[in-house]
Amino acid sequence: MSALRLIRRLARRLGLAKRLPPQPAAFDSVWYRRQAGRTANPWHHYLATGWRAGFAPSPLFDSQRYLRLYPDVARAGIEPLTHYLTDGWREGRSPHALFDAAWYAAQRAAIRIDPLTDYLREGWQAGCSPHPLIDVAFLRSQDKVAPTRSDLEAYLDVGWQAGRDPHPYFSLAHYRQSNPDLCPPEVEPLSHYAGGAYRNAVSTHPDFDAAFYRRTYLSTRRDPPDPLADFVVSGWILERRPRADAPPDWRETVFARLFRGRYSP
């Protein structure tokens, strides 16, 4: 008898069957079945055994990363997605390397639920970005079709494999070519970068020198932030150059690249 059937049988006997939490918006059954195979109820399978096997409940929630980042949750033996949806988001915990809750919340007037669920229900349709290096308008300009799901889901599912760059200053091809030993072909590059590779000042685009930028502008910080995210969010406005050899009109170039088609200079 499978573990899931045994749990269901015990639950019925003890009158606990109705206590299983309902399937949340942050759980993607199609995504889950790709990892776990055919299951009668993917959500119940995840709760029973899937999360312990390291299966991700959604492309936007990295269970293994969550437990690795937060060992207190792992030691307590708590299922990570439910923990995030109930307590983790209030504690500022991160569901995915490419979902920056503070960045996302700054684009929404008021969020009464966890940011990830808000993004999946409404935020993506409002054009909100889940991460400083996910440029929604730039991504959609490459798709050339109206989106039917969140931009981050589409990028993580098929976009990166189709060569769609997530940001004007993050070239997938350049990142792979410049860092072949760090990022193998089967690994999605932006998650790899945002998940920690940025600490090595790796190159993301020919027009941005991460090593120069960090050395020049971020070296005095105890824990230097991602140099590219710093640059595209505020650095260029503060006149921090992207390269040592940047031409005199580099700010006009940056503006055109970041806001092409959205504003008139």
C-alpha positions as CSV (number, residue, x, y, z in Angstrom):
1,M,0.0,0.0,0.0
2,S,1.3,3.4,-0.9
3,A,2.1,6.0,1.7
4,L,-0.6,8.3,0.4
5,R,-3.3,5.6,0.6
6,L,-2.2,4.6,4.1
7,I,-2.4,8.3,5.2
8,R,-5.9,8.6,3.7
9,R,-7.1,5.4,5.4
10,L,-5.8,6.5,8.8
11,A,-7.3,10.0,8.3
12,R,-10.7,8.5,7.6
13,R,-10.5,6.3,10.6
14,L,-9.5,9.1,12.9
15,G,-11.9,11.6,11.4
16,L,-9.1,13.8,10.1
17,A,-9.8,13.7,6.3
18,K,-11.4,17.1,6.2
19,R,-8.5,18.7,8.0
20,L,-6.1,18.6,5.0
21,P,-5.6,22.2,3.8
22,P,-7.2,23.1,0.5
23,Q,-5.0,23.3,-2.5
24,P,-3.5,26.8,-2.7
25,A,-3.1,29.0,-5.8
26,A,0.7,28.6,-5.4
27,F,0.4,24.8,-6.1
28,D,0.7,23.9,-9.8
29,S,-0.6,20.3,-10.4
30,V,0.7,20.1,-14.0
31,W,4.2,21.2,-12.9
32,Y,4.1,18.8,-9.9
33,R,3.1,15.8,-12.0
34,R,6.2,16.3,-14.2
35,Q,8.3,15.4,-11.2
36,A,6.1,12.9,-9.3
37,G,4.4,11.2,-12.3
38,R,0.7,10.3,-12.4
39,T,-1.0,10.8,-9.1
40,A,-4.7,10.8,-8.3
41,N,-4.4,14.0,-6.2
42,P,-1.1,15.8,-6.7
43,W,-1.7,18.2,-3.8
44,H,-2.4,15.4,-1.3
45,H,0.6,13.5,-2.7
46,Y,2.8,16.5,-2.2
47,L,1.6,16.8,1.4
48,A,2.1,13.1,2.1
49,T,5.5,12.4,0.5
50,G,6.3,14.8,-2.3
51,W,7.9,17.6,-0.4
52,R,10.1,15.1,1.5
53,A,11.3,13.8,-1.9
54,G,12.3,17.3,-2.9
55,F,9.6,17.9,-5.4
56,A,8.7,21.5,-6.1
57,P,5.0,22.4,-5.8
58,S,5.3,25.1,-8.4
59,P,7.9,26.7,-10.7
60,L,7.7,29.7,-8.4
61,F,8.4,27.8,-5.1
62,D,11.7,26.0,-4.6
63,S,11.1,23.6,-1.8
64,Q,14.7,22.4,-1.6
65,R,16.0,26.0,-1.5
66,Y,13.5,27.0,1.1
67,L,14.6,24.2,3.5
68,R,18.2,24.9,2.8
69,L,17.9,28.6,3.5
70,Y,15.8,28.1,6.6
71,P,17.2,25.1,8.6
72,D,14.8,25.8,11.4
73,V,11.9,24.8,9.2
74,A,13.8,21.7,8.0
75,R,14.7,20.6,11.5
76,A,11.1,21.0,12.6
77,G,10.0,18.7,9.7
78,I,7.5,21.3,8.4
79,E,6.2,21.1,4.9
80,P,7.7,24.2,3.3
81,L,5.0,25.6,1.0
82,T,2.3,25.6,3.8
83,H,4.9,27.2,6.1
84,Y,5.6,30.0,3.7
85,L,1.9,30.6,3.0
86,T,1.0,30.8,6.7
87,D,4.0,32.2,8.5
88,G,7.0,32.4,6.2
89,W,6.0,35.4,4.1
90,R,5.2,37.4,7.2
91,E,8.7,36.6,8.4
92,G,10.3,37.9,5.2
93,R,11.2,34.4,3.9
94,S,11.9,33.9,0.2
95,P,9.9,31.3,-1.9
96,H,12.2,31.5,-4.9
97,A,15.5,33.1,-6.0
98,L,13.5,35.1,-8.6
99,F,10.7,36.3,-6.4
100,D,11.7,39.3,-4.4
101,A,8.8,40.1,-2.1
102,A,10.0,43.5,-1.1
103,W,10.5,44.5,-4.8
104,Y,7.1,43.1,-5.7
105,A,5.2,44.7,-2.8
106,A,6.6,48.1,-3.7
107,Q,4.6,47.9,-6.9
108,R,1.3,47.0,-5.2
109,A,-0.8,49.5,-3.2
110,A,-1.7,47.1,-0.4
111,I,-1.3,43.4,-0.1
112,R,-3.5,41.5,2.5
113,I,-2.3,38.0,1.6
114,D,1.1,36.5,0.9
115,P,2.9,38.2,-2.0
116,L,3.3,35.0,-4.1
117,T,-0.4,34.3,-4.1
118,D,-1.2,37.9,-4.9
119,Y,1.2,37.8,-7.8
120,L,-0.4,34.6,-9.2
121,R,-3.9,35.9,-8.8
122,E,-3.6,39.6,-9.9
123,G,-0.1,41.0,-9.8
124,W,1.2,39.5,-13.0
125,Q,-1.9,40.7,-14.9
126,A,-1.2,44.2,-13.7
127,G,2.3,44.0,-15.2
128,C,4.1,43.8,-11.9
129,S,7.6,42.4,-11.9
130,P,8.6,39.7,-9.4
131,H,12.3,40.5,-9.3
132,P,14.5,43.5,-10.4
133,L,16.0,41.3,-13.1
134,I,12.7,40.2,-14.6
135,D,11.7,43.0,-17.0
136,V,8.1,42.2,-17.8
137,A,7.8,44.5,-20.9
138,F,11.1,43.2,-22.3
139,L,10.0,39.6,-21.8
140,R,6.6,40.1,-23.4
141,S,8.2,41.9,-26.4
142,Q,10.0,38.6,-27.2
143,D,7.0,36.4,-26.8
144,K,4.9,38.4,-29.2
145,V,1.7,36.9,-27.9
146,A,-0.6,37.9,-25.0
147,P,0.4,36.1,-21.8
148,T,-1.9,33.5,-20.4
149,R,0.0,32.9,-17.2
150,S,2.5,34.9,-15.1
151,D,5.6,36.1,-16.8
152,L,7.8,34.3,-14.3
153,E,6.0,31.0,-14.7
154,A,6.4,31.2,-18.5
155,Y,10.0,32.2,-18.3
156,L,10.9,29.3,-15.9
157,D,8.8,26.8,-17.8
158,V,9.8,27.4,-21.4
159,G,11.1,31.0,-21.9
160,W,14.7,30.5,-20.9
161,Q,15.0,27.3,-22.9
162,A,13.7,29.2,-25.9
163,G,16.5,31.8,-25.4
164,R,14.2,34.7,-24.1
165,D,16.4,37.0,-22.1
166,P,14.7,38.1,-18.8
167,H,16.3,41.6,-18.8
168,P,18.0,44.0,-21.2
169,Y,21.2,43.6,-19.1
170,F,21.0,39.8,-18.7
171,S,21.9,37.9,-21.8
172,L,21.4,34.1,-21.4
173,A,23.9,33.4,-24.2
174,H,26.5,35.7,-22.9
175,Y,26.1,34.4,-19.3
176,R,26.6,30.8,-20.5
177,Q,29.6,31.6,-22.8
178,S,31.3,33.7,-20.1
179,N,30.7,31.2,-17.2
180,P,30.7,27.7,-18.8
181,D,32.2,26.0,-15.7
182,L,29.7,27.6,-13.3
183,C,26.4,27.2,-15.2
184,P,25.8,23.9,-16.9
185,P,23.4,23.8,-19.9
186,E,20.5,22.2,-17.9
187,V,20.5,24.9,-15.3
188,E,18.4,28.0,-15.8
189,P,20.9,30.9,-15.8
190,L,19.1,33.8,-14.0
191,S,18.1,31.6,-11.0
192,H,21.7,30.4,-10.9
193,Y,22.9,34.0,-10.9
194,A,20.4,35.4,-8.4
195,G,20.8,32.3,-6.2
196,G,24.4,33.2,-5.4
197,A,26.6,33.3,-8.4
198,Y,26.4,37.1,-8.4
199,R,28.8,37.0,-5.5
200,N,31.5,35.9,-7.9
201,A,31.0,39.1,-10.0
202,V,30.2,36.9,-13.0
203,S,29.5,38.6,-16.4
204,T,25.8,38.9,-17.4
205,H,26.1,41.3,-20.4
206,P,28.9,42.7,-22.6
207,D,27.9,46.3,-21.5
208,F,28.1,45.6,-17.8
209,D,31.3,44.8,-15.9
210,A,30.2,43.3,-12.6
211,A,33.8,43.1,-11.2
212,F,34.4,46.8,-12.0
213,Y,31.1,47.9,-10.6
214,R,31.4,45.9,-7.3
215,R,35.0,47.0,-6.8
216,T,34.2,50.7,-7.5
217,Y,30.9,51.2,-5.8
218,L,30.1,48.2,-3.4
219,S,33.4,47.2,-1.9
220,T,32.9,49.0,1.4
221,R,29.7,47.0,2.2
222,R,29.9,44.1,4.5
223,D,27.7,41.9,2.4
224,P,27.8,43.5,-1.1
225,P,24.4,43.1,-3.0
226,D,24.0,41.8,-6.5
227,P,25.9,44.4,-8.6
228,L,23.6,44.1,-11.6
229,A,20.4,44.6,-9.6
230,D,22.0,47.5,-7.8
231,F,22.9,49.1,-11.1
232,V,19.5,48.7,-12.9
233,V,17.4,49.7,-9.8
234,S,19.3,52.8,-8.7
235,G,23.0,52.7,-9.6
236,W,22.7,54.2,-13.0
237,I,20.5,57.1,-11.6
238,L,23.3,57.7,-9.1
239,E,25.7,58.0,-12.0
240,R,27.5,54.7,-11.3
241,R,29.0,53.7,-14.5
242,P,28.4,50.1,-15.9
243,R,32.0,49.8,-17.1
244,A,35.3,51.6,-16.6
245,D,35.4,52.5,-20.3
246,A,31.7,53.6,-20.5
247,P,31.3,56.4,-23.1
248,P,30.2,59.9,-22.1
249,D,26.6,59.3,-23.1
250,W,26.3,56.0,-21.3
251,R,23.3,57.1,-19.2
252,E,21.3,57.9,-22.4
253,T,22.1,54.4,-23.6
254,V,21.0,52.8,-20.3
255,F,17.8,54.8,-20.3
256,A,17.0,53.7,-23.8
257,R,17.7,50.1,-23.0
258,L,15.7,50.0,-19.8
259,F,12.7,52.1,-20.9
260,R,12.6,51.5,-24.6
261,G,9.0,52.0,-25.9
262,R,7.7,53.1,-22.5
263,Y,8.7,56.7,-22.1
264,S,9.8,59.5,-24.3
265,P,13.1,61.1,-23.4
